[in-house]
Amino acid sequence: MKYRIQALLQEVQNLTASNKEEVEQLRLKYLSKKGEISQLFSDFRNVAGDEKRIVGQMLNELKNTAQDKLNEMKDAFDNQAGADALDLSRSQSPIEFGTRHPLSIVKNEIIDIFSRLGFTVAEGPEIEDDWHVFGALNFPPEHPARDMQDTFFIEKNPDVLLRTHTSSVQSHVMTTQKPPIRVLCPGRVYRNEAISYRAHCFFHQVEGLYIDKNVSFADLKQALLYFAKEMFGENTQIRLRPSYFPFTEPSAEMDISCDLCGGKGCNFCKHTGWVEILGCGMVDPAVLEACGIDSKVYSGYAFGMGVERIANLKFRCKDLRMFSENDLRFLKQFDSAM
Ligand code: PHE
């Protein structure tokens, strides 16, 4: 019996297995009820009395060794499986990448196009005084834009208000910089409008201003034609219709050929073949003078467009409230749109 125990002890110490199943088979072979070691325990009762103590010790040692060895082998496979499944380079919870907001995509595209013509970006405050938003820009005192119905006033007398257009940034630039001036003014603007699918009480604009010697209306047309073709495609045509703004003279509104119907007329362009995209004109000399620029030496053009409007044309979004509702299902669609 002693020899048998010693032989098994050696055997057990040298056990190997190549997977967990084999470990389990070894456990059955040695330690299950009918296993070899258990068998020795049942043979124990036949051991002579004076041998019992020593054989008992040996048997216990064998059993413990076998148990330890098999546990150790099982643990090794468990850990290995764990190690295979564990990717230490992974972050604890997946980080979702955000996508650019459609209005940012369009705004950046507008800036990109005009920056190729030498325009740089100027920014200004959203809370303004009357002079920068209206006064400097030749708005007469009784102009409706100065009314509470059209503009959000924060304080009255002296007036503090939310800018209604980013032309206010142009007032800042003209009073603080000397020509030549060539700036783009992107930003959020506020108007006291009832909110619907077509209008919101805030929206975004990119306006442009170019002041130098001998700037002409032809320069304005050429810059805008370039913009339209870059933004909406090489075949895009433009049309300028006479219009009125207090700060430009002459003033115009610009349409582009409807790219949905190719100019033939459809619901989108109200069967005219044209869609309006921006306002523009030659800076009124009174505005230049108000901002300290000599109108006999310098002339300039200005234009302004709504980013939502351009985004609607590009993405055909029917309800402009979607742009400010932060619904990820909507926002995610524009990820690689441009
Ligand atoms: N400021 C005008 C608007 O908000 C747009 C515009 C800018 C028109 C410059 C002409 C020249 O509607």
Residues whose N, C-alpha, C, O or C-beta is under 5 A from the ligand:
A	BS01	LIG	T164 H165 S167 E207 F245 T248 G279 C280 G281 A302 F303 G304
